[in-house]
Amino acid sequence: MGWAELKNGKLLDAAQAAGFDALITVDKGFATQQNLAGRTISVLLLDSRDTDLDSLLPLVPALGAAIVDLMPGTLVRVGSEKGE
């Protein structure tokens, strides 16, 4: 989408303006860096031990379940600090 240069709030702005319901990230600092109050977009934080595909794939079922109940302007953590 040509958004590689967008960071943090600008990325959220662009995704929300494009009509996305959610942004999926692995940025563990996101929860403290961004205020989602008043936004229509939500954030799903994949919380694994690293960003290797082998670590992220086990989170997919929980990600799917989290999307079903997603509320606008919220951050949902999927997984745990240890990737469990």
Biotite code that builds the C-alpha atoms (Angstrom):
import biotite.structure as struc

atoms = struc.array([
    struc.Atom([0.000, 0.000, 0.000], chain_id="A", res_id=1, res_name="MET", atom_name="CA", element="C"),
    struc.Atom([3.054, 2.206, -0.010], chain_id="A", res_id=2, res_name="GLY", atom_name="CA", element="C"),
    struc.Atom([2.922, 2.728, 3.752], chain_id="A", res_id=3, res_name="TRP", atom_name="CA", element="C"),
    struc.Atom([6.409, 1.426, 4.577], chain_id="A", res_id=4, res_name="ALA", atom_name="CA", element="C"),
    struc.Atom([7.560, 4.892, 5.621], chain_id="A", res_id=5, res_name="GLU", atom_name="CA", element="C"),
    struc.Atom([4.606, 5.444, 7.977], chain_id="A", res_id=6, res_name="LEU", atom_name="CA", element="C"),
    struc.Atom([5.215, 4.965, 11.675], chain_id="A", res_id=7, res_name="LYS", atom_name="CA", element="C"),
    struc.Atom([3.017, 4.781, 14.767], chain_id="A", res_id=8, res_name="ASN", atom_name="CA", element="C"),
    struc.Atom([0.237, 7.394, 14.729], chain_id="A", res_id=9, res_name="GLY", atom_name="CA", element="C"),
    struc.Atom([0.592, 8.155, 11.011], chain_id="A", res_id=10, res_name="LYS", atom_name="CA", element="C"),
    struc.Atom([0.208, 4.458, 10.214], chain_id="A", res_id=11, res_name="LEU", atom_name="CA", element="C"),
    struc.Atom([-2.902, 4.259, 12.390], chain_id="A", res_id=12, res_name="LEU", atom_name="CA", element="C"),
    struc.Atom([-4.307, 7.377, 10.710], chain_id="A", res_id=13, res_name="ASP", atom_name="CA", element="C"),
    struc.Atom([-3.750, 5.931, 7.231], chain_id="A", res_id=14, res_name="ALA", atom_name="CA", element="C"),
    struc.Atom([-5.213, 2.523, 8.110], chain_id="A", res_id=15, res_name="ALA", atom_name="CA", element="C"),
    struc.Atom([-8.252, 4.088, 9.751], chain_id="A", res_id=16, res_name="GLN", atom_name="CA", element="C"),
    struc.Atom([-8.797, 6.475, 6.808], chain_id="A", res_id=17, res_name="ALA", atom_name="CA", element="C"),
    struc.Atom([-8.583, 3.517, 4.406], chain_id="A", res_id=18, res_name="ALA", atom_name="CA", element="C"),
    struc.Atom([-11.424, 1.829, 6.292], chain_id="A", res_id=19, res_name="GLY", atom_name="CA", element="C"),
    struc.Atom([-9.482, -0.890, 8.077], chain_id="A", res_id=20, res_name="PHE", atom_name="CA", element="C"),
    struc.Atom([-11.075, -2.261, 11.242], chain_id="A", res_id=21, res_name="ASP", atom_name="CA", element="C"),
    struc.Atom([-7.813, -3.453, 12.755], chain_id="A", res_id=22, res_name="ALA", atom_name="CA", element="C"),
    struc.Atom([-4.048, -3.201, 12.586], chain_id="A", res_id=23, res_name="LEU", atom_name="CA", element="C"),
    struc.Atom([-1.990, -6.269, 13.484], chain_id="A", res_id=24, res_name="ILE", atom_name="CA", element="C"),
    struc.Atom([1.460, -5.571, 14.917], chain_id="A", res_id=25, res_name="THR", atom_name="CA", element="C"),
    struc.Atom([4.331, -7.260, 16.730], chain_id="A", res_id=26, res_name="VAL", atom_name="CA", element="C"),
    struc.Atom([5.528, -3.941, 18.226], chain_id="A", res_id=27, res_name="ASP", atom_name="CA", element="C"),
    struc.Atom([5.424, -4.595, 21.990], chain_id="A", res_id=28, res_name="LYS", atom_name="CA", element="C"),
    struc.Atom([5.837, -0.908, 22.741], chain_id="A", res_id=29, res_name="GLY", atom_name="CA", element="C"),
    struc.Atom([2.691, -0.035, 20.837], chain_id="A", res_id=30, res_name="PHE", atom_name="CA", element="C"),
    struc.Atom([0.448, -0.185, 23.899], chain_id="A", res_id=31, res_name="ALA", atom_name="CA", element="C"),
    struc.Atom([2.373, 2.582, 25.636], chain_id="A", res_id=32, res_name="THR", atom_name="CA", element="C"),
    struc.Atom([3.181, 4.615, 22.517], chain_id="A", res_id=33, res_name="GLN", atom_name="CA", element="C"),
    struc.Atom([-0.311, 5.100, 21.100], chain_id="A", res_id=34, res_name="GLN", atom_name="CA", element="C"),
    struc.Atom([-3.621, 6.352, 22.463], chain_id="A", res_id=35, res_name="ASN", atom_name="CA", element="C"),
    struc.Atom([-6.524, 4.563, 20.789], chain_id="A", res_id=36, res_name="LEU", atom_name="CA", element="C"),
    struc.Atom([-9.243, 6.568, 22.521], chain_id="A", res_id=37, res_name="ALA", atom_name="CA", element="C"),
    struc.Atom([-11.729, 7.907, 20.002], chain_id="A", res_id=38, res_name="GLY", atom_name="CA", element="C"),
    struc.Atom([-10.401, 5.776, 17.135], chain_id="A", res_id=39, res_name="ARG", atom_name="CA", element="C"),
    struc.Atom([-12.538, 3.456, 15.051], chain_id="A", res_id=40, res_name="THR", atom_name="CA", element="C"),
    struc.Atom([-9.579, 1.169, 14.338], chain_id="A", res_id=41, res_name="ILE", atom_name="CA", element="C"),
    struc.Atom([-8.348, -1.417, 16.816], chain_id="A", res_id=42, res_name="SER", atom_name="CA", element="C"),
    struc.Atom([-4.924, -2.964, 17.305], chain_id="A", res_id=43, res_name="VAL", atom_name="CA", element="C"),
    struc.Atom([-4.085, -6.631, 17.700], chain_id="A", res_id=44, res_name="LEU", atom_name="CA", element="C"),
    struc.Atom([-0.649, -7.118, 19.244], chain_id="A", res_id=45, res_name="LEU", atom_name="CA", element="C"),
    struc.Atom([0.954, -10.477, 18.482], chain_id="A", res_id=46, res_name="LEU", atom_name="CA", element="C"),
    struc.Atom([2.997, -11.097, 21.597], chain_id="A", res_id=47, res_name="ASP", atom_name="CA", element="C"),
    struc.Atom([5.555, -13.806, 20.880], chain_id="A", res_id=48, res_name="SER", atom_name="CA", element="C"),
    struc.Atom([9.151, -14.414, 21.903], chain_id="A", res_id=49, res_name="ARG", atom_name="CA", element="C"),
    struc.Atom([10.340, -13.218, 18.470], chain_id="A", res_id=50, res_name="ASP", atom_name="CA", element="C"),
    struc.Atom([8.992, -12.372, 15.017], chain_id="A", res_id=51, res_name="THR", atom_name="CA", element="C"),
    struc.Atom([9.976, -15.609, 13.310], chain_id="A", res_id=52, res_name="ASP", atom_name="CA", element="C"),
    struc.Atom([7.134, -17.233, 11.406], chain_id="A", res_id=53, res_name="LEU", atom_name="CA", element="C"),
    struc.Atom([7.470, -20.364, 13.550], chain_id="A", res_id=54, res_name="ASP", atom_name="CA", element="C"),
    struc.Atom([6.745, -18.236, 16.631], chain_id="A", res_id=55, res_name="SER", atom_name="CA", element="C"),
    struc.Atom([3.839, -16.335, 15.083], chain_id="A", res_id=56, res_name="LEU", atom_name="CA", element="C"),
    struc.Atom([1.940, -19.184, 13.411], chain_id="A", res_id=57, res_name="LEU", atom_name="CA", element="C"),
    struc.Atom([0.760, -20.737, 16.708], chain_id="A", res_id=58, res_name="PRO", atom_name="CA", element="C"),
    struc.Atom([-0.949, -17.412, 17.515], chain_id="A", res_id=59, res_name="LEU", atom_name="CA", element="C"),
    struc.Atom([-3.189, -17.524, 14.437], chain_id="A", res_id=60, res_name="VAL", atom_name="CA", element="C"),
    struc.Atom([-6.115, -19.394, 16.088], chain_id="A", res_id=61, res_name="PRO", atom_name="CA", element="C"),
    struc.Atom([-6.142, -16.941, 19.014], chain_id="A", res_id=62, res_name="ALA", atom_name="CA", element="C"),
    struc.Atom([-5.858, -14.051, 16.560], chain_id="A", res_id=63, res_name="LEU", atom_name="CA", element="C"),
    struc.Atom([-8.922, -15.306, 14.699], chain_id="A", res_id=64, res_name="GLY", atom_name="CA", element="C"),
    struc.Atom([-10.875, -15.582, 17.951], chain_id="A", res_id=65, res_name="ALA", atom_name="CA", element="C"),
    struc.Atom([-9.803, -12.094, 19.039], chain_id="A", res_id=66, res_name="ALA", atom_name="CA", element="C"),
    struc.Atom([-10.951, -10.534, 15.770], chain_id="A", res_id=67, res_name="ILE", atom_name="CA", element="C"),
    struc.Atom([-14.490, -11.844, 16.280], chain_id="A", res_id=68, res_name="VAL", atom_name="CA", element="C"),
    struc.Atom([-14.963, -9.883, 19.521], chain_id="A", res_id=69, res_name="ASP", atom_name="CA", element="C"),
    struc.Atom([-12.891, -6.829, 18.588], chain_id="A", res_id=70, res_name="LEU", atom_name="CA", element="C"),
    struc.Atom([-14.233, -3.484, 19.765], chain_id="A", res_id=71, res_name="MET", atom_name="CA", element="C"),
    struc.Atom([-13.261, -0.190, 18.062], chain_id="A", res_id=72, res_name="PRO", atom_name="CA", element="C"),
    struc.Atom([-10.451, 1.761, 19.699], chain_id="A", res_id=73, res_name="GLY", atom_name="CA", element="C"),
    struc.Atom([-9.071, -1.135, 21.715], chain_id="A", res_id=74, res_name="THR", atom_name="CA", element="C"),
    struc.Atom([-5.764, -2.965, 21.871], chain_id="A", res_id=75, res_name="LEU", atom_name="CA", element="C"),
    struc.Atom([-5.908, -6.735, 22.266], chain_id="A", res_id=76, res_name="VAL", atom_name="CA", element="C"),
    struc.Atom([-2.785, -8.701, 23.154], chain_id="A", res_id=77, res_name="ARG", atom_name="CA", element="C"),
    struc.Atom([-2.649, -12.138, 21.503], chain_id="A", res_id=78, res_name="VAL", atom_name="CA", element="C"),
    struc.Atom([-0.153, -14.552, 23.041], chain_id="A", res_id=79, res_name="GLY", atom_name="CA", element="C"),
    struc.Atom([2.162, -13.889, 25.931], chain_id="A", res_id=80, res_name="SER", atom_name="CA", element="C"),
    struc.Atom([5.570, -12.424, 26.694], chain_id="A", res_id=81, res_name="GLU", atom_name="CA", element="C"),
    struc.Atom([7.048, -15.935, 26.399], chain_id="A", res_id=82, res_name="LYS", atom_name="CA", element="C"),
    struc.Atom([5.194, -16.722, 23.188], chain_id="A", res_id=83, res_name="GLY", atom_name="CA", element="C"),
    struc.Atom([2.968, -19.283, 24.847], chain_id="A", res_id=84, res_name="GLU", atom_name="CA", element="C"),
])
